[in-house]
Amino acid sequence: MRALRQLGTDSSYVLLGFPLALITFVLGVTGFCLGLGTAIIWLGVPILMGTLMMSRGFAVLERNRIGPVLGYQLPPTRYKSAKPDAGFGRKLITPATDGQSWLDLLHAVFRLVPAMFGFVVVISWFAVALGGITTPLWDWAIPRGPDQHDLPELLGLGDAASTRIIFHMCLGFFFIGTLFPVVRGVALLEAQFGRALLSGMTTLRAQVAEANADRDTARAQKAAAVSAEAIALRRLERDIHDGPQQRLVRLAMDLGRAEQQFATDPDKARATVAEALTQTRETLDELRALSRGIAPPILVDRGLKAALTALAGRCTIPVDLDAPAMDRFDPSVESTAYFVVAEALTNVAKHSNALEVQVSVRRAGNGLMLTVADDGVGGASQAKGHGLAGLADRVEAAGGVLSLESPAGAGTTLTVALPV
């Protein structure tokens, strides 16, 4: 039944297309030639614009007719329109400034070629198919003289009436068997010709818009990456300056004091050296903590789940981690995901006053979903100057999306989707 419906759709499309092509050919050629010939006296300008508008109307009709044949509707076409405050002359010539209007006129004139070919083929195939299988009903009524010869006789198949009828019926069944692909083929030929002209400009504009959108996205990601890198470098510089650098300065002073004390008071010198050793251990611990924020070895060696497990174990607030075993992702994705969770847990520990935090990591289609939710005081913000601003830049640089819900007094939920 589906094949029969498609055969009916294709047949009606081709058969109706021929008279429409005749109409558009006559109107299009006449209007264009008359408008162009009288344009010198300005009378041809409205005639030419009217011809373009006529072609546009037939183009809209043809786009609707093409849909059932191709199996999908062509995208709507947006024509140029004059500004509301434009004058009459500007509004009059606006169709001539739209490339799609000229393509519509081109289709109106040249569609006659595929339409005529398709019409002849479809009519011929139906005629031979129906005439062949009904040969027994009308063959007896055809008068034949002694010098008349049918095709079977010319082919040497005999001149008996039964042979002639069988041959014609076989020919009819052959044309019936090939009716669907032949009609389908000529309908697609005519429809593709119309699609190329009637949606070519729309497709080109869509491709240009998509390219511009991709360019803008790439620029935004590049800017976000630069911003995130700058924030990370400033933060690392501040952390080194406020932590390990100050300890190293104190360590140098303690060792200098111990060197002086060894000559006068060895016991104080030993105590100073012991204190310096404590400072050394604390400095190493701070450097290890800083290195984890850059590229933790456990993330590189064992993957995201192990790194997040270690991160949750170091958090000062109890963490409920839900991270099933997953395949390894691209290093940049794993690094961004780890940074998101690390930064989120740091913010929870510093600002939320939460009693518990839940971390969930899920693979969802072509993306990685991260959720960090706490039961703290809420009120977190993504505004510039807040810690989450740099986090949002890093997520955007990776092509991801960050969502924050943090009503006052109702906890904070941070959701991040990263493409993988």
QUISULUR-V826798 format. One record per residue. RES is the residue in one small letter. PSI is psi in whole degrees, -180 to 180 (none if undefined). Layout:
res=<RES/RES>
psi=<PSI/PSI>
This chain:
res=<m/r/a/l/r/q/l/g/t/d/s/s/y/v/l/l/g/f/p/l/a/l/i/t/f/v/l/g/v/t/g/f/c/l/g/l/g/t/a/i/i/w/l/g/v/p/i/l/m/g/t/l/m/m/s/r/g/f/a/v/l/e/r/n/r/i/g/p/v/l/g/y/q/l/p/p/t/r/y/k/s/a/k/p/d/a/g/f/g/r/k/l/i/t/p/a/t/d/g/q/s/w/l/d/l/l/h/a/v/f/r/l/v/p/a/m/f/g/f/v/v/v/i/s/w/f/a/v/a/l/g/g/i/t/t/p/l/w/d/w/a/i/p/r/g/p/d/q/h/d/l/p/e/l/l/g/l/g/d/a/a/s/t/r/i/i/f/h/m/c/l/g/f/f/f/i/g/t/l/f/p/v/v/r/g/v/a/l/l/e/a/q/f/g/r/a/l/l/s/g/m/t/t/l/r/a/q/v/a/e/a/n/a/d/r/d/t/a/r/a/q/k/a/a/a/v/s/a/e/a/i/a/l/r/r/l/e/r/d/i/h/d/g/p/q/q/r/l/v/r/l/a/m/d/l/g/r/a/e/q/q/f/a/t/d/p/d/k/a/r/a/t/v/a/e/a/l/t/q/t/r/e/t/l/d/e/l/r/a/l/s/r/g/i/a/p/p/i/l/v/d/r/g/l/k/a/a/l/t/a/l/a/g/r/c/t/i/p/v/d/l/d/a/p/a/m/d/r/f/d/p/s/v/e/s/t/a/y/f/v/v/a/e/a/l/t/n/v/a/k/h/s/n/a/l/e/v/q/v/s/v/r/r/a/g/n/g/l/m/l/t/v/a/d/d/g/v/g/g/a/s/q/a/k/g/h/g/l/a/g/l/a/d/r/v/e/a/a/g/g/v/l/s/l/e/s/p/a/g/a/g/t/t/l/t/v/a/l/p/v>
psi=<-38/-41/-38/-40/-41/-37/-41/-41/-47/-41/-46/-35/-46/-45/-39/-25/-31/-50/-35/-38/-39/-44/-49/-33/-49/-48/-41/-48/-45/-48/-41/-48/-43/-42/-41/-37/-29/12/-25/-25/17/-8/-29/-19/-52/-31/-44/-41/-38/-37/-41/-41/-37/-44/-36/-41/-45/-31/-40/-43/-43/-36/-38/-34/-30/-31/-55/-28/-47/-20/4/150/138/147/145/141/132/115/155/142/148/155/150/-31/9/153/174/-42/-41/-44/-34/-42/2/-43/-31/-16/0/119/-33/-30/-39/-33/-37/-42/-40/-40/-40/-34/-47/-3/-15/-31/-58/-30/-42/-44/-47/-40/-47/-44/-46/-46/-43/-43/-43/-42/-47/-40/-51/-40/-36/-47/-15/17/-42/-22/-25/-6/-36/-23/-6/119/139/125/174/-22/2/138/134/171/-41/-38/-41/-29/0/27/7/166/14/146/-38/-39/-41/-43/-44/-41/-46/-36/-40/-41/-40/-41/-33/-43/-31/-42/-30/6/-47/-52/-34/-49/-40/-42/-48/-32/-43/-36/-48/-39/-40/-35/-45/-40/-41/-38/-36/-19/9/-46/-38/-43/-42/-44/-39/-40/-41/-43/-40/-41/-41/-40/-42/-39/-44/-39/-43/-41/-42/-40/-39/-44/-40/-39/-43/-43/-44/-40/-41/-43/-42/-40/-42/-40/-42/-42/-43/-43/-40/-40/-43/-22/-93/-36/-43/-39/-39/-37/-45/-38/-42/-40/-42/-42/-37/-41/-38/-37/-37/-33/-22/-30/-29/-36/85/-34/-45/-36/-44/-39/-39/-41/-40/-41/-36/-38/-40/-43/-37/-45/-44/-37/-42/-40/-42/-39/-39/-41/-41/-38/-30/-36/-19/-61/83/133/-35/-31/-42/-40/-41/-7/180/-42/-46/-40/-41/-35/-44/-38/-43/-35/-27/-12/141/-11/139/131/127/102/124/94/91/162/130/160/159/143/178/140/-37/-36/-46/-41/-43/-43/-43/-44/-40/-51/-41/-47/-40/-44/-36/-44/-40/-45/-34/-38/-18/-24/33/156/-22/150/138/130/125/135/124/144/122/99/-121/26/164/121/127/133/127/115/135/167/35/-153/-11/-160/14/154/148/7/155/138/-14/159/-30/-15/-46/-35/-41/-39/-42/-41/-43/-37/-30/4/15/-176/137/136/135/129/115/67/146/127/4/22/177/136/118/122/132/133/123/134/141/none>
